[in-house]
Amino acid sequence: MTANNIAGGFRGAGLVPFDPQVVLSRLDVKLRTPTPIRSPAAEANPWVSQTPHNPTEAISQSELVKSQISGHQGSSPTPIFSAVRQMAKGIEAMAHSVTLLTAENRTLQKANQALSRRRRAKKTRVRHGGALTAQSARGILAQKHREGQQGQGAVEKQCRSSEGLVSIPRCRKCGKPGHNIRTCQFEVELPTA
């Protein structure tokens, strides 16, 4: 680039010699307010003021309120107040739902803890007593058998009071009522050859 080339560029722009009228005449300025840039999703499905029922709707409602506040220039604030009222109503409903779900969650956690405590108690019974001997195991089974015999009277009464189609539950190994094959104490003798 030469000095003449650079000077010609400044002369063409009206900067050398300085002439503001030449500079302004070359500018074609039209004053206008730029339109806000919107996403295609917002144009396809514009949000109307209503009570939000989920977090996405709450965000859309808050964006609507923000746009109404930014576009508010001396006009009536009634649409803004109604949009805020709808948003407050939705937030209140969601807060009530959260409160109910939190209470239900606490109840379920307590029930779960009680159930797990009962399950652990069955396992720790043997742990606290030390090693389980055959004699103590027979004693525990005998106690369960006695408890089963006491409860058997109620079972028999229930079975008799029905139509007679239901039979009393019996052990498949020995045929006696009050216990099942897993807790049966009947020992089968094998013939010796």
Stockholm file with secondary structure:
# STOCKHOLM 1.0

chainA/1-193         MTANNIAGGFRGAGLVPFDPQVVLSRLDVKLRTPTPIRSPAAEANPWVSQTPHNPTEAISQSELVKSQISGHQGSSPTPIFSAVRQMAKGIEAMAHSVTLLTAENRTLQKANQALSRRRRAKKTRVRHGGALTAQSARGILAQKHREGQQGQGAVEKQCRSSEGLVSIPRCRKCGKPGHNIRTCQFEVELPTA
#=GR chainA/1-193 SS CCHHHHHHHHHHHTTTTTCHHHHHHHCCCCCCCCCCCCCHHHHHSCCCSCCCCSHHHHHHHHHHHHHHHHHCSSSCSHHHHHHHHHHHHHHHHHHHHHHHHHHHHHHHHHHHHHHHHHHHHHHHHHHHHCSCCHHHHHHHHHHHHHHHHHHHHHHHHHHHHSCSCSCCCBCTTTCCBTSCTTSCCCCCCCCCC
#=GC SS_cons         CCHHHHHHHHHHHTTTTTCHHHHHHHCCCCCCCCCCCCCHHHHHSCCCSCCCCSHHHHHHHHHHHHHHHHHCSSSCSHHHHHHHHHHHHHHHHHHHHHHHHHHHHHHHHHHHHHHHHHHHHHHHHHHHHCSCCHHHHHHHHHHHHHHHHHHHHHHHHHHHHSCSCSCCCBCTTTCCBTSCTTSCCCCCCCCCC
//
